Amino acid sequence: MMNKNREYAGIDYFRCAAALLVIAIHTSPLASYSETGDFILTRIAARTAVPFFMITSGYFLISRYAQDTRNLQVFWRKTLRIYGVSILIYLPVNLYNDYFSMEPFLPEWIKDLVFDGTMYHLWYLPASVMGAGIAWYLMRRFAFWKALAVSFMLYCIGLFGDSYYGIAEQIPVLKAFYQLIFQISDYTRNGLFFAPVFFLMGGKMADWRKSRLPDSAGISFRACATGFCISAGLMSAEAMLLRNYQIKRHDSMYLFLLPCMFFLFQLLLQWNNRSKKRIPASFLRSGSLILYIIHPMMIVALRLAAKVLHVEPLLLENSMIHYISVCLLSILCSVIALFLRNIWRRKFHSGRCITGSRFKAGQNSASGASCRRIKGRYGKCPPGTDRAWIELNVNHLKHNVKVLQKALPKGSELMAVVKDHAYGHGAFEISTQLNRMGIKAFAVAAIEEGIQLRTYGIQGEILILGYTNPSRAKELNRYRLTQTLIDVSYAKSLHQQGIPIKAQIKIDTGMHRLGISADSFQNVKQCFSLKQLQIDGIYTHLCCADSFDEDNITFTRNQIEKFYHLIRKLKQSGISVPKLHIQSSYGLLNYPETACDYVRTGIALYGVLSSPGDTKLKLDLRPVLSIKTRIILIRYVPEGESIGYGRSYTTRRESLIAILPIGYGDGIPRNLSGQKSGVLIRGQYAPIVGRICMDQLAVDITDIKDASTGDIATWICSDGQADLSAPAIAEHAGTISNELLCRLGTRLPVLTI
Ligand SMILES: *Cc1c(COP(=O)(O)O)cnc(C)c1O
């Protein structure tokens, strides 16, 4: 939290500056001195305030890597609540202004509620709700540049209804169009035309920052400062010109506001506050919002007070004094409001603390006892690590990507196979990380997995390796998924849906699973003539590339040759050959010389082999996944007692047994029962004893000194423990790591380190 506060110091301080700028817009502090000066301050400089607030919200909300809409929903709820309260607060002012006598009331009121705000400055709140929603949708639906283009187009429509309206007015069609828009919203500076582009900008800047490698610096401070000065200059020139030629209808949207805001925000992001004396960030965050909401009220209050006290000449006549008084009064009221809120919150929280402290007392009394191994210590632990979890080492994943990319034949690209929850690792975590690392091709087994990846914001090619019912052609098209053609009749059926679809042809070269036989040249050729299918690739799968058996090597070479033979024939018949691929992990490791466009890497990407053993190419791959759990109970069991179902294990000595809250329901194969596997606790091995249950298992910790409840037990290890590597464990369980990993299934939360 501390770091975060420091990291965003620039943004937090500018929040207050922005709020003061907004007050300037509504009080015109320089009006008494110079009309041009006031224009520059309130109609140009201060126009950065609201976009700044929107970019800031976007920065924390609209990440492409945000998995769920929870943050957005919280933002919506909070903003709508604030909007509701603000509407109520301003009711007296509305009443005073005769707001409720407008005609026709209901349509005008709805228009205000949705777009313009029931008080002039409140438009910002519905605009934020709408803008955030549109930006979120665009970011998920399209690649970033497309999303930005759409929001920019909306902004341009807005421009011509705002400061460029004079031009639009000259053209009858446009004039009619804007008259229509103004029926719905008084200004185009609203949640539809104005806000989305700023929310998107914020979201993209957050993604850039998050995905940047630690050693790259981003845009330099000098470049940002220069960019800001140039674009601010251009924006001023633009605004002055529009004013001189009286083109504007309203003056909050400029073309150069966009680059100006980009550079301004980049500058603020680089402002890292290192001093100790700081105003608390939460104070600045909430304070600026309250300032924004209440200042018009303060303008009214000041007028009334001046009237009542007969000090109008002093407080109202000089614009600067007026501005400063409004600011001071608003700040004072905001601070009071914040204090009141804090007092209220403290009261609320202290009520909840009672149970917490009782919990703590129990913890303390146990820790000092001599038999503390037996007594439970149930301390708090980081979220997600209270029972059992999957821990992903992202650095190992990055390392594997680099090592594999280096090993690829020239011109070949990595296609990441992320089927079945990315081999149990968590499809979201793995695929978004890979996408950030620059991987642009993914393979999944089922259409659901492909759609899921798109909702995570994954960009690039997504190939479905398995079968999809042709009736789902619409979804294939909508989510831009590439479908494997598993047979020629399947291809025809897909074509007959009448929807353009990206596809790849699978060739059967000897596995006899999916694909058109490599011998049926005519069938393959026919696929190219189906107009609805855009054939992007053609591939085959090797079925014994992991074997060093003489026969199997010959068989594999034959498979590869068959595939190339078919490709040559296609070329000869004048078909332009799309992307080719043959190898999966073992294909690359044992037949590295095979040159193709893609290598479909699954298991190797996750840093392990299917089984212990050798490969021709020896790569330094590092396991990505560990399975961890915590000791929840420790008990003494006397000699000669049995443990667990079926009484399959009997203690041969007085034993200390730890119960772990993980079982075959979480993917630990039940046939590892009976000391065939174990866990690491405090760096020492503890064998699994008795039968593994669905949700628990027991390990013998008699020889582990100081083990206590809450200790972490590691089963699959990512740090080089040979016995507890996935291939070794899989071998004990009579399977391969691929199955072991993908069965880790869905109950375990995934944490990345
Ligand atoms: C699963 C799969 C892969 C990935 O295999 P690994 O051995 O895990 O690299 C490649 N191609 C196809 C067709 C697959 O089904």
The ligand as an SDF file (V2000), in Angstrom:
LIG
                    3D

 15 15  0  0  0  0  0  0  0  0999 V2000
   -1.9100  -31.1850  -27.0700 C   0  0  0  0  0  0  0  0  0  0  0  0
   -1.4130  -31.0300  -28.4020 C   0  0  0  0  0  0  0  0  0  0  0  0
   -0.1430  -30.4580  -28.6310 C   0  0  0  0  0  0  0  0  0  0  0  0
    0.8080  -30.0760  -27.5180 C   0  0  0  0  0  0  0  0  0  0  0  0
    1.5220  -31.2090  -27.1640 O   0  0  0  0  0  0  0  0  0  0  0  0
    2.7310  -31.1890  -26.1180 P   0  0  0  0  0  0  0  0  0  0  0  0
    3.3300  -32.5140  -26.1900 O   0  0  0  0  0  0  0  0  0  0  0  0
    2.1480  -30.8920  -24.7930 O   0  0  0  0  0  0  0  0  0  0  0  0
    3.6470  -30.1110  -26.5460 O   0  0  0  0  0  0  0  0  0  0  0  0
    0.2310  -30.2390  -29.9340 C   0  0  0  0  0  0  0  0  0  0  0  0
   -0.5830  -30.5900  -30.9760 N   0  0  0  0  0  0  0  0  0  0  0  0
   -1.7720  -31.1680  -30.7860 C   0  0  0  0  0  0  0  0  0  0  0  0
   -2.5860  -31.5320  -31.9600 C   0  0  0  0  0  0  0  0  0  0  0  0
   -2.2300  -31.4080  -29.4970 C   0  0  0  0  0  0  0  0  0  0  0  0
   -3.4050  -31.9960  -29.3240 O   0  0  0  0  0  0  0  0  0  0  0  0
  1  2  1  0
  2  3  1  0
  2 14  2  0
  3  4  1  0
  3 10  2  0
  4  5  1  0
  5  6  1  0
  6  7  2  0
  6  8  1  0
  6  9  1  0
 10 11  1  0
 11 12  2  0
 12 13  1  0
 12 14  1  0
 14 15  1  0
M  END
$$$$
